[in-house]
Amino acid sequence: MAVPEEIRMRLSHWCSARVPAGERDHRQVAYTIHGDAITILERRPPAYPELGPAWSATPVARLLRRSDGWQLERPAGRGVWRRDTTGTDPIALLDSVSA
């Protein structure tokens, strides 16, 4: 199941609302989609830009699309994810993380 365009648009708005405009040069919230998994990332600019322009990305949550809704997971260290909660609205699940 592909992630619907409506969810992608809502995610984009959710991510941009997490960081005030004045902080966006120093911090961003973004997402990536791989199949049915959406990973929410906190991004930061390089500490030493002379070594390369790539921003770092730290996973903060993952949403997995299931036949009956969504599952929210949180990082538990070194590529391991811990199941947190489930629901029908992925944005509401993410709001519970940032609350």
MOHUZI-V901762 format. One line per field, one symbol per residue. burial: # if it has 9 or more other C-alpha atoms within 8 Angstrom, else .. A space follows every 50 residues. Layout:
BEGIN
burial=???
END
This chain:
BEGIN
burial=..#...##.###.###..#....#..#####.#..###########.... ........#######...#######.....#....##..##.##.....
END
